[in-house]
Amino acid sequence: MRPMREPVIAVVDDDTRVLESLEDLLESAGHRVHLFKSAQALLENPAFGEIDCLISDIGMPAIDGFDLERLARAARPELPSS
């Protein structure tokens, strides 16, 4: 039986303080976390292919959270949505 991989959470926000706070919170709960300062940074990163959960700010420059959800869903339809 193959060992289960620890889930990976991606957090996207243009505010460094929010990123750091969420990283501390999620890691203290035992999650692996990847931080991104923009939607573009996430979409261009190879780690995008391994994330299991996406937490995103809505109001970001260039690509906002709603557009990021649409783009992420197109590229990774298996990602959960709420």
Buried (B, 14 or more C-beta within 10 A) or exposed (E): EEEEEEEBBBBBBBEEEBBEEBBEEBEEEEBBBBBBBBBBBBBEBEEBEEBBBBBBBEEBEEBBBEBBBEBBEEEEEEBEEE
